[in-house]
Every structure is written in C-alpha cells, then in structure tokens.
Amino acid sequence: MKIALLARNAELYSHKRLMEAATERGHEIEQISTLKCYMNITAHRPELRYQGRKLEGFDAVIPRIGASITFYGLAVLRQFEMMGVWSLNESVAIGRSRDKLRSLQVLARKGIGMPVTAFAHETARTDDLLEMVGGTPAIIKLLEGTQGIGVVLGETPRSAKSVIEAFRGANVNILVQEFIKEAGGTDIRALVIGNKVIAAMQRKGAEGDFRSNLHRGGSAKPIKITPEERSVAVRAARAMGLNVAGVDMLRSNHGPVIMEVNSSPGLEGVEKATDIDVAGKIIEFMETHLKPGNTRTKGKG
C-alpha cells in the first residue's frame, strides 16, 4: 500500500508514529506538507502537484490537517478524493467535525448526550442566554478555539456577561454551555477506530484549571470506561462520519456527555497513558478497508 501522510510537521509524535507503523507493516508512506501542494481542478484529469512533481499512485491518504489550515487542507484532501484515493477520514466528515456549532447540532439530532448549549449573535439577551444553560458558572467557548484556547469559565453572572460581551465586541462567534461541575476538572478521551473504542484515557487539568487539555499542562492516565460510554463514543464518531476520532466526554449526573469529536486526535497522550499501539491499529484498519475487491477502496470524491 502506498500512503500519503498529509501533514505539515513530520517531527510531531503522532506523525512519526504513523510513519513507523506503516513502514513496520511493509507499506510505503510519504509525508506531504499540506500547504506546499497545489492543484489542477479539471473534470477529467484532476491533478495534485508537490515540489514540482505530480502526486500519483497513492492508494490511501491519512489527513492530519491542522485546525488553522482547515480550509486549504480540505481542498487538498478533496483533490485526493477526486483522484480516487481512499481517505482514512473523508473531507466532508472532517469539515463537519471542525465546525463546533454544526457538530453539536448533528449530535443533538442523533440524540447523543451533550452539555446544554446556547448560541446567539446579539448580546442584548445575555441573561436569557445564561438562563438557558442553567445559569452560572457557565462555559464560554470560541467556535474557532482549539486545545483549550478560547475557553473561559464565567463563574458569576457579571463575569459571564462581561466575557460574552467582550467576545462579541471582538466580532467572534461563541457558544455558551452548562458547566458540568461533577466532572471535577476531568474528562475522558476515547480513541475510536471503525466501530470500536480501542483506547481510553482520563485527563485532568492542571491545578486550578477547569480545562483538562494535555497541551495546557494536564495529566493523563488509563481508564476503564463503561459500555454506555463506549457506545456513546462510537455513535458520536459515526454521526460525524469519521473512521478515526478522538471523542472527548464528561461524566455527568445524567450520563456521559460529548464535548468534542476530534478528526485528527493526537496519539502521544493516549499511547503513553495506555501503552496501546494506536498508530499500528490505524494502519491495520486501513489494510482491512483496502483489500482487493473491497467496495470502499476508492474515495467518494
């Protein structure tokens, strides 16, 4: 199998592990820097070029598109799909999961548990907005934020209103969500491949920080999750249309609630916390879906 790893930084732990796992299993894999690709968009002979040569002969592509380059990254991935290359996560699914508001609406439509969430353009009804999510404390979250950046805890009505008005004054879109106090500053990252949770870790925020992101100084340890949590994680990934996903959830008094479904989950935290070869399992999944005669071998474009 000839694989394209669509990623800007070959030195990141996740990317190195995917390349190692593919090579160990006898596959050819090439890291391709997303922003250095350029394309010829035509009906009959779509082309992708990179460093002055055509990108051709690939069987599959592993998209690892950074949040800051989602627009261009998805354009490149769509071009791969137009050329008949099978994508581990399809462009439509990644786009769906990257849009925080859309992804929450999809989860809600599927009846999947999530924190009560409010969205508005104007701040004139801030009191009503906070009341919708159960009052304060409340989470105020930038739609474009990643890795815990742009997530603020409004502990009182006054502070929450000030944050909401400041964000809207900067002309950025925000979500307001209920604060799941009983989670105690921890969350669960479930790594879903296909229809299975293959690894799970519990993340805890740094001292005094309600955010549990490892990038913000949090810690991780392996955790045994319940059958309900496994089911919810798989359903959330399927709702997004993702073959591989990092599903973040909280344990609330009324069951697991989904915070986010990540289409390019980092592998370092979960592999080191659980000692599970996640990269190898991803390549194994690709082998299964790229067997000769498999009807899912080619991308939908």
C-alpha positions in Angstrom: 0.0 0.0 0.0 1.3 3.4 -0.9 0.2 6.0 1.6 0.3 9.8 1.7 0.5 11.4 5.1 -1.0 14.8 4.7 0.7 16.8 7.4 2.9 19.9 7.8 5.3 18.7 10.5 6.9 15.3 10.1 8.6 15.6 13.5 5.4 15.5 15.6 5.0 12.4 17.7 1.7 11.4 16.0 3.1 11.7 12.5 6.4 9.9 13.3 4.4 7.0 14.9 2.1 6.7 11.9 5.1 6.6 9.6 6.8 4.0 11.8 3.7 1.8 12.0 3.1 1.9 8.2 6.8 1.1 7.5 6.9 -1.7 10.0 3.9 -3.3 8.3 5.6 -3.2 4.9 3.9 -0.2 3.4 5.4 2.8 1.6 4.5 6.1 3.2 5.4 9.7 2.3 4.8 12.8 4.4 3.4 15.6 2.2 3.3 19.1 3.5 -0.3 20.3 3.1 0.3 24.0 2.2 3.0 23.1 -0.4 0.5 21.2 -2.5 -1.1 22.9 -5.5 -3.7 21.5 -7.8 -5.2 21.4 -11.3 -9.0 21.3 -10.9 -10.4 19.7 -14.0 -13.3 17.3 -14.7 -11.3 14.5 -16.5 -7.8 14.6 -15.2 -7.6 16.2 -11.7 -4.0 16.7 -10.6 -2.2 17.4 -7.4 1.4 18.7 -7.6 4.0 18.9 -4.9 7.6 20.2 -5.2 7.3 20.3 -8.9 6.0 16.8 -9.5 2.7 15.1 -9.8 1.3 13.2 -6.8 0.1 9.9 -8.2 0.0 6.2 -7.5 -1.3 6.6 -3.9 -3.7 4.0 -2.5 -4.7 6.0 0.6 -4.2 9.3 2.4 -4.1 9.9 6.1 -5.2 13.5 6.6 -3.6 15.3 9.6 -4.9 18.8 8.9 -4.1 21.5 11.5 -7.1 23.5 12.6 -5.6 26.7 11.4 -5.4 25.5 7.8 -8.7 23.6 7.6 -9.9 25.5 4.5 -6.9 24.8 2.3 -6.3 21.4 3.9 -9.7 20.2 3.0 -9.3 21.5 -0.6 -6.2 19.4 -1.0 -7.9 16.3 0.6 -10.9 16.7 -1.8 -8.4 16.7 -4.7 -7.0 13.4 -3.5 -10.6 12.1 -3.3 -11.3 13.3 -6.8 -8.3 11.3 -8.0 -9.8 8.1 -6.5 -7.5 7.9 -3.4 -9.2 6.4 -0.3 -9.1 8.8 2.7 -8.9 7.5 6.3 -11.3 10.3 7.2 -13.2 11.9 4.4 -13.1 15.6 3.8 -16.9 16.1 4.4 -16.6 14.3 7.8 -13.6 16.4 8.8 -15.4 19.6 7.8 -18.4 18.6 9.8 -16.4 17.9 12.9 -14.3 21.0 12.7 -17.4 23.2 12.8 -18.2 23.2 16.5 -21.7 24.5 16.1 -22.6 22.2 13.3 -21.1 19.2 15.0 -23.2 19.9 18.2 -26.3 20.2 16.1 -25.5 16.9 14.4 -25.1 15.2 17.8 -28.3 16.7 19.1 -30.2 15.5 16.0 -28.9 12.0 16.7 -30.0 12.1 20.3 -26.5 11.9 21.7 -25.9 13.5 25.1 -24.0 16.7 25.3 -24.0 19.8 27.6 -26.9 22.2 27.3 -25.6 24.7 24.7 -26.8 28.1 23.6 -25.7 30.2 20.6 -26.6 33.8 19.7 -25.4 36.7 17.6 -26.5 39.6 19.8 -25.7 40.1 23.4 -28.9 42.0 24.3 -30.4 38.9 25.9 -27.3 37.7 27.7 -29.3 37.0 30.9 -31.7 34.8 28.9 -28.8 33.0 27.2 -27.2 32.2 30.6 -30.6 31.0 32.0 -30.9 28.6 29.0 -27.7 26.7 30.1 -28.7 26.6 33.8 -27.1 29.9 34.9 -23.5 30.4 36.2 -21.0 29.1 36.4 -21.1 28.6 32.6 -18.5 27.9 29.9 -18.0 30.5 27.2 -16.2 29.0 24.2 -14.9 30.4 20.9 -16.1 28.5 17.9 -12.7 28.6 16.4 -10.7 27.7 19.5 -8.6 24.6 19.8 -6.6 22.8 22.6 -8.4 24.7 25.3 -7.6 28.1 23.9 -10.6 30.4 23.8 -12.5 28.6 26.6 -13.4 30.7 29.6 -15.3 29.8 32.8 -17.8 32.5 33.7 -18.2 31.9 37.5 -20.7 34.7 38.2 -23.5 36.3 36.1 -21.5 39.5 36.0 -18.2 37.9 34.9 -20.0 35.7 32.3 -21.8 38.7 30.8 -18.5 40.6 30.6 -16.8 37.8 28.8 -19.7 37.3 26.4 -19.9 41.0 25.6 -16.1 41.2 25.1 -16.0 38.3 22.7 -19.0 39.6 20.7 -17.4 43.1 20.7 -14.4 41.5 19.0 -16.8 40.1 16.4 -16.1 36.5 17.1 -18.7 33.7 17.4 -19.1 31.9 20.7 -21.0 29.1 22.3 -22.3 29.2 25.9 -22.5 25.8 27.6 -23.6 24.5 31.0 -20.7 23.8 33.4 -20.6 20.1 34.4 -19.4 20.6 38.0 -19.5 16.9 38.9 -16.8 16.1 36.3 -14.3 17.7 38.7 -12.0 19.1 36.0 -11.5 15.8 34.3 -12.7 14.4 31.0 -12.3 11.2 29.0 -10.7 10.9 25.6 -11.9 7.8 23.8 -10.0 6.8 20.7 -12.4 5.3 18.2 -11.3 3.3 15.1 -14.1 2.0 13.0 -16.8 0.8 15.3 -14.6 0.2 18.4 -13.1 2.2 21.2 -9.5 0.9 21.1 -8.1 3.1 23.9 -9.3 5.5 26.6 -7.6 7.8 29.0 -8.8 10.2 31.7 -7.4 13.7 31.5 -7.2 16.0 34.5 -6.5 19.7 34.3 -3.5 21.4 35.9 -4.0 22.6 39.4 -6.7 25.4 39.5 -7.6 24.9 35.8 -11.0 23.6 34.8 -9.7 22.6 31.3 -8.3 19.1 31.0 -6.2 19.5 27.8 -2.8 18.0 27.9 -1.5 21.0 25.9 -2.5 23.2 28.9 -0.4 21.2 31.4 -3.0 18.5 32.2 -2.1 14.9 33.0 -3.5 11.6 31.8 -4.0 8.0 33.0 -5.7 4.9 31.5 -9.3 4.4 32.4 -11.8 1.6 32.0 -14.9 3.1 30.5 -18.5 1.8 30.8 -20.4 0.1 28.0 -22.6 3.2 27.8 -19.6 5.4 27.4 -18.2 3.1 24.7 -21.5 3.2 22.8 -21.8 7.0 23.0 -18.2 7.5 21.8 -18.8 5.2 18.8 -22.1 6.8 18.0 -20.6 10.3 18.1 -17.8 9.3 15.7 -20.3 7.7 13.3 -22.6 10.7 13.5 -19.6 12.8 12.2 -18.8 10.1 9.6 -15.3 9.6 10.9 -13.4 6.3 10.8 -10.8 7.6 13.3 -11.8 10.0 16.0 -10.8 11.3 19.5 -14.1 11.6 21.3 -14.0 13.9 24.4 -16.7 13.3 27.0 -17.5 14.2 30.6 -19.1 12.0 33.3 -22.3 13.9 34.3 -25.0 13.1 36.8 -27.2 12.1 33.8 -24.7 10.0 32.0 -21.8 10.7 29.5 -22.0 14.0 27.6 -19.9 14.7 24.5 -17.7 17.8 24.4 -16.0 17.4 21.1 -15.2 14.9 18.3 -11.7 15.4 17.0 -10.9 14.2 13.5 -7.0 14.4 14.0 -6.5 13.2 17.5 -3.0 13.3 19.0 -1.5 9.9 19.6 1.2 10.7 22.2 -1.0 11.2 25.2 -3.2 8.1 24.7 -0.3 5.8 23.6 1.8 6.8 26.6 -1.1 6.6 29.1 -2.4 3.3 27.9 0.6 1.6 26.3 -1.6 0.7 23.3 -0.2 0.8 19.8 -2.8 3.1 18.4 -0.8 4.0 15.3 -0.5 0.3 14.4 -4.2 -0.2 14.9 -4.9 2.7 12.5 -2.7 1.1 9.8 -4.3 -2.3 10.4 -7.8 -0.7 9.9 -6.6 0.8 6.6 -5.3 -2.6 5.5 -8.7 -4.1 6.2 -10.5 -1.5 4.2 -8.1 -1.5 1.2 -8.2 -5.3 0.5 -8.6 -6.1 -3.2 -12.3 -6.2 -4.2 -13.4 -4.1 -1.2 -16.1 -1.8 -2.3 -14.8 1.0 -0.1 -11.4 1.1 -1.7 -11.9 4.3 -3.6 -12.9 7.7 -2.1 -16.3 9.2 -3.0 -14.7 12.5 -4.2 
